[in-house]
Amino acid sequence: MSRAQLLTHTINLNHLSPAPVGHCQLLLLIEVAQSHIATDIRTGFPQLMLADRRRLLEYVEDIYLTRTSQIKIDLSSLLSFIEEIKQELPSFVNQLEGIKLQSLSFDFFLDLYDDQASQLTDGEKFDQNHKNI
């Protein structure tokens, strides 16, 4: 790949995460040909072109939704998603023209509230957590 640059790319899956997954992101380090790099007009930093970002997002979302389709996700389905991504994503990314996957990592946490706390609104949770401050 001539004239390539290393970029980080984050795929945010928070909007798809069922309870109790509070946060889920996939972080990629990719080598990208200059022809597939755009500039973020807000920050001026290089980023992956929109069409490539969409392809990656759709691919990862499909796997995520398949693995986490239960009403209440358990840790085993989240681990299953991670294993499938580790196995499948490198070959998918490397098939995209001008992009080569160098590294990937996962960032997620589970919200483990009791039943009473899970029924509170966000404002009530904030008030309850900051009473003693």
Rosetta blueprint (number, residue, H / E / L):
1 M L
2 S L
3 R L
4 A E
5 Q E
6 L E
7 L E
8 T E
9 H E
10 T E
11 I E
12 N E
13 L L
14 N H
15 H H
16 L H
17 S L
18 P L
19 A L
20 P L
21 V E
22 G E
23 H E
24 C E
25 Q E
26 L E
27 L E
28 L E
29 L E
30 I E
31 E E
32 V E
33 A E
34 Q H
35 S H
36 H H
37 I E
38 A E
39 T E
40 D L
41 I L
42 R L
43 T L
44 G L
45 F L
46 P E
47 Q E
48 L E
49 M L
50 L H
51 A H
52 D H
53 R H
54 R H
55 R H
56 L H
57 L H
58 E H
59 Y H
60 V H
61 E H
62 D H
63 I H
64 Y H
65 L H
66 T H
67 R H
68 T L
69 S L
70 Q L
71 I L
72 K L
73 I L
74 D L
75 L H
76 S H
77 S H
78 L H
79 L H
80 S H
81 F H
82 I H
83 E H
84 E H
85 I H
86 K H
87 Q H
88 E H
89 L H
90 P H
91 S H
92 F H
93 V H
94 N H
95 Q H
96 L L
97 E L
98 G L
99 I E
100 K E
101 L E
102 Q E
103 S E
104 L E
105 S E
106 F E
107 D E
108 F E
109 F E
110 L E
111 D L
112 L L
113 Y L
114 D L
115 D H
116 Q H
117 A H
118 S H
119 Q L
120 L L
121 T L
122 D H
123 G H
124 E H
125 K H
126 F H
127 D H
128 Q H
129 N H
130 H L
131 K L
132 N L
133 I L
